[in-house]
Amino acid sequence: QTRRWGGVDTQAAFMTLVLATTSLAACGVLIALAPASRDLAVACLLLTLLTASGRLELKSYWLLAGGSVVAYSAWLGIAFFINGTSGLMDQGLRGLVLLLGCGLALALNERLDKLEDRVQRRSGRLNRASFKLIRMSQRDPLTEIYNRQFLMEALEREKQLADREGRVFSVCVLDLDHFKSVNDEFGHSAGDRVLKEFTDHLRGSLRPTDQIAQGRTLGRYGGCEFLIILPKTRLSGARTLAERLRDECANLRLSYGLQLTLSAGVAEYRLDEPVEELLKDADRALHLAKQMGRDRVEASVLEDPAPVTEAEIISLDAHRER
């Protein structure tokens, strides 16, 4: 009857039983051959019982202790019949103290086990709460994909990796066309529902299908804009992906019978380029797609770009606020 069979190695429990039995036999032989070594034998027996009792339930231990008292009393009776009363009271007291000492040690052990279980349960709750807080700090509450703060941190990590290893990566900025009209016509609750439906579809379309796709990161960039980080992807590959997503969006049926289109801008990272410049390249390409009639994908050029005008920045910022 070992404590918590599910958490105890049964082979180790069997070895403990063998050790305890062998120790008891060795102590008996030692006492019989050298009575003067009785104190040493009792000390060894105490250590053995303390070790073995730690694997017993408290109720089982006291049953074993009661049986031991009966057996020990019988042995003392036989010794009294053979040798008289010499030393029997002393031996009886020692045996009783031994059993009580093991019982108290086991009770303390059980108390410590309960305290350890409580600590583990509380630690588990704290770990779950900590994980939940971390997730909340990284996720957009509506769409449950990564938020802008996490995207910026992920971009910085990808930039450092690219600069250190000479790798390439690209970004893709997606924007739903005329999404403001959905909020105006059906209300913001309907707009939230449509936005979440589109996000779920987008997330499903970006599920990794190969080793390169494993590192793709999708997040909400602002309003109805989304940002996808594409490791190990050149500009042409990012454009191909954006075209596929644009085509899927045009054929996607959303709530309220809506069919929306999207525009996209893609840009490829250049070594030692600030992340802000990479995002400006993608924003410029997105702005061009909007100017060219929407429902299209535009890519930034790899040459040094012309400076972004203040009007373009104000227009894009105002669009994200909506």
C-alpha positions in Angstrom: 0.0 0.0 0.0 2.5 2.6 -1.1 1.5 6.3 -1.2 0.0 7.4 -4.5 0.7 4.3 -6.6 0.4 6.5 -9.7 3.4 8.6 -8.6 5.6 5.9 -7.1 7.9 3.6 -8.9 6.7 0.1 -7.9 10.1 -1.4 -8.5 11.6 1.1 -6.1 8.9 0.3 -3.6 9.7 -3.5 -3.9 13.4 -2.8 -3.4 12.6 -0.7 -0.3 10.6 -3.7 1.1 13.5 -6.0 0.4 15.9 -3.6 2.1 13.7 -3.3 5.1 13.3 -7.1 5.4 17.0 -7.7 5.0 17.8 -5.0 7.6 15.4 -6.5 10.1 17.0 -9.9 9.7 20.5 -8.5 10.0 19.6 -6.6 13.2 18.2 -9.8 14.7 21.3 -11.7 13.8 23.5 -8.9 15.2 21.7 -8.8 18.5 21.8 -12.6 18.8 25.5 -12.9 18.1 26.6 -9.7 20.0 24.1 -8.5 22.6 26.4 -5.6 23.4 25.8 -4.2 20.0 22.0 -3.9 20.6 22.0 -0.1 20.6 23.7 0.0 17.2 21.3 -2.5 15.8 18.3 -0.5 17.2 19.7 2.7 15.5 20.0 0.8 12.2 16.5 -0.6 12.6 15.2 2.9 13.3 16.7 4.3 10.1 15.3 1.4 8.1 11.8 1.8 9.5 11.9 5.6 8.9 12.8 5.0 5.3 10.2 2.3 4.7 7.4 4.0 6.6 7.7 7.0 4.3 6.0 4.8 1.6 3.1 3.8 3.8 -0.2 5.5 4.4 -0.6 6.7 8.0 -3.5 4.2 8.6 -1.5 1.3 7.2 1.5 2.3 9.3 -0.5 2.2 12.5 -2.0 -1.2 11.6 1.6 -2.4 11.0 2.7 -0.8 14.3 -0.1 -2.5 16.2 0.8 -5.9 14.7 4.4 -5.3 15.6 3.5 -4.5 19.2 1.5 -7.7 19.5 4.4 -9.7 18.0 6.9 -7.9 20.1 4.9 -8.6 23.2 4.7 -12.2 22.4 8.4 -12.3 21.9 8.9 -10.6 25.3 6.6 -13.2 26.9 8.7 -16.0 25.5 11.9 -14.3 26.7 10.3 -13.8 30.1 9.4 -17.5 30.3 13.0 -18.5 29.4 15.2 -15.9 31.0 13.0 -14.2 33.7 12.4 -10.4 33.9 16.0 -9.3 33.4 16.0 -6.4 30.9 12.5 -7.0 29.6 11.0 -3.7 30.7 13.9 -1.8 29.2 13.5 -3.6 25.8 9.8 -3.1 25.8 10.2 0.6 26.4 12.8 0.9 23.6 10.5 -1.0 21.2 7.6 1.3 22.1 9.6 4.5 21.7 10.9 3.1 18.3 7.4 2.6 17.0 6.1 5.9 18.3 9.1 7.7 16.8 8.4 6.2 13.4 4.7 7.1 13.7 5.5 10.7 14.5 8.0 10.9 11.6 5.4 9.5 9.2 2.7 12.0 10.5 5.2 14.8 9.9 6.0 13.4 6.5 2.3 13.4 5.5 1.9 17.0 6.7 4.9 18.0 4.6 3.4 16.1 1.6 0.1 18.1 2.0 1.9 21.4 2.2 3.9 20.4 -0.9 0.7 19.6 -2.8 -0.8 22.9 -1.8 2.3 24.8 -3.0 2.3 22.9 -6.3 -1.4 23.7 -6.9 -0.8 27.3 -6.1 2.3 27.4 -8.4 0.2 25.8 -11.1 -2.5 28.5 -10.8 0.2 31.2 -10.8 1.8 29.8 -13.9 -1.6 29.6 -15.7 -2.4 33.2 -14.7 1.1 34.4 -15.8 0.6 32.6 -19.2 -2.8 34.2 -19.6 -1.4 37.7 -18.8 1.5 37.2 -21.3 -1.0 36.1 -24.0 -3.3 39.0 -23.3 -0.3 41.4 -23.7 0.5 39.9 -27.1 -2.9 39.4 -28.6 -5.5 41.6 -30.1 -8.7 41.2 -28.0 -11.1 41.1 -31.0 -9.3 39.0 -33.5 -7.1 37.0 -31.1 -4.1 37.4 -33.4 -0.9 39.2 -32.5 -1.2 42.9 -31.7 0.9 45.8 -33.1 3.3 45.8 -30.1 4.2 42.1 -30.6 4.6 42.7 -34.3 7.1 45.4 -33.8 9.1 43.2 -31.4 8.9 40.3 -33.8 10.2 42.6 -36.6 13.1 43.7 -34.5 14.0 40.1 -33.8 13.8 39.2 -37.5 15.9 42.2 -38.4 18.7 41.2 -36.0 18.6 37.6 -37.4 18.8 38.9 -40.9 21.6 41.2 -40.2 23.6 38.5 -38.3 23.1 35.7 -40.8 22.5 37.6 -44.1 19.0 36.3 -44.4 16.2 37.9 -46.3 12.6 38.5 -45.2 9.6 40.4 -46.4 6.5 42.0 -45.0 3.0 42.2 -46.4 0.5 44.9 -45.3 -3.2 44.0 -46.0 -6.1 46.4 -45.9 -9.8 45.7 -46.4 -11.2 48.0 -49.0 -14.2 50.3 -48.0 -14.5 48.7 -44.6 -15.7 51.9 -43.0 -18.9 51.6 -45.1 -19.6 48.3 -43.2 -19.5 50.1 -39.9 -21.6 52.9 -41.2 -24.3 50.7 -42.7 -24.5 47.8 -40.3 -23.0 49.2 -37.1 -19.7 48.6 -35.3 -20.8 45.3 -33.8 -21.4 43.9 -37.3 -18.1 45.4 -38.4 -16.3 43.5 -35.5 -18.0 40.3 -36.5 -17.0 40.7 -40.2 -13.5 41.6 -39.2 -13.2 38.5 -37.0 -14.6 36.2 -39.8 -12.0 37.6 -42.2 -9.2 37.1 -39.6 -10.2 33.5 -39.1 -10.1 32.9 -42.8 -6.7 34.7 -43.1 -5.3 32.7 -40.3 -6.4 29.4 -41.9 -4.9 30.4 -45.2 -1.5 31.0 -43.6 -1.3 27.7 -41.8 2.3 26.3 -42.4 2.6 23.9 -45.2 6.4 23.7 -45.4 9.4 24.4 -43.3 9.8 28.0 -44.6 6.2 28.8 -43.7 6.8 27.9 -40.0 8.0 31.3 -39.1 5.2 33.4 -40.6 3.7 35.9 -38.2 0.2 37.4 -38.6 -1.0 40.3 -36.6 -3.4 43.2 -36.6 -1.5 46.3 -37.6 -4.3 48.8 -37.0 -8.0 49.1 -37.7 -8.7 46.8 -40.6 -5.0 46.5 -41.6 -3.0 43.3 -41.1 0.7 42.7 -41.2 2.4 39.4 -42.2 6.1 38.8 -41.5 7.5 36.4 -44.0 11.0 35.0 -43.1 13.3 33.6 -45.8 10.9 35.1 -48.5 12.0 37.4 -51.3 9.8 40.2 -52.6 8.4 38.0 -55.5 7.4 35.3 -53.0 5.6 37.9 -50.8 3.8 39.3 -53.8 2.7 35.8 -54.8 1.3 35.1 -51.3 -0.5 38.5 -51.3 -2.1 37.8 -54.7 -3.4 34.5 -53.4 -4.9 36.1 -50.3 -6.4 38.9 -52.4 -8.0 36.4 -54.8 -9.4 34.3 -51.8 -10.8 37.4 -50.2 -12.7 38.4 -53.4 -14.5 35.0 -53.3 -15.1 35.0 -49.6 -18.7 35.2 -48.3 -19.0 37.0 -45.0 -21.9 37.8 -42.7 -24.8 40.0 -44.0 -24.0 38.7 -47.5 -20.9 40.9 -47.7 -18.1 40.4 -50.2 -15.1 42.5 -49.5 -11.8 43.1 -51.4 -8.4 43.9 -50.1 -5.4 45.8 -51.2 -1.9 44.9 -50.2 1.6 46.3 -50.2 4.7 44.2 -49.9 8.3 45.1 -49.2 11.6 43.2 -48.8 14.1 44.0 -46.0 17.5 45.4 -46.9 20.4 44.7 -44.6 20.9 47.3 -41.8 17.7 49.0 -42.8 15.7 50.3 -39.8 12.4 48.5 -39.3 10.5 51.8 -39.6 11.9 52.2 -43.2 10.7 48.7 -44.1 7.2 49.5 -42.9 7.2 52.8 -44.8 8.1 50.9 -48.0 5.2 48.5 -47.4 2.8 51.4 -46.5 3.9 53.3 -49.7 3.1 50.2 -51.8 -0.3 49.9 -50.1 -1.0 53.5 -50.7 -0.2 53.0 -54.4 -2.5 50.0 -54.6 -5.3 52.2 -53.2 -4.6 54.9 -55.7 -4.6 52.4 -58.6 -8.2 51.4 -57.8 -8.0 49.0 -54.8 -8.3 45.2 -55.0 -4.7 44.9 -56.1 -1.2 44.2 -54.8 1.7 46.5 -55.2 5.4 45.9 -54.3 8.0 48.5 -53.2 11.1 48.9 -55.4 14.4 47.8 -54.0 16.2 51.0 -54.9 16.4 53.8 -52.4 12.8 55.0 -52.1 11.7 58.6 -52.4 10.9 60.2 -49.0 7.3 59.6 -47.8 5.3 62.8 -48.1 3.6 64.2 -45.0 0.2 63.9 -46.8 0.7 60.1 -47.3 1.6 59.6 -43.7 -1.4 61.6 -42.5 -3.7 59.7 -44.9 -2.5 56.2 -43.8 -2.6 57.1 -40.0 -6.1 58.5 -40.4 -7.1 55.3 -42.2 -5.8 53.1 -39.3 -7.7 55.2 -36.8 -10.9 54.4 -38.6 
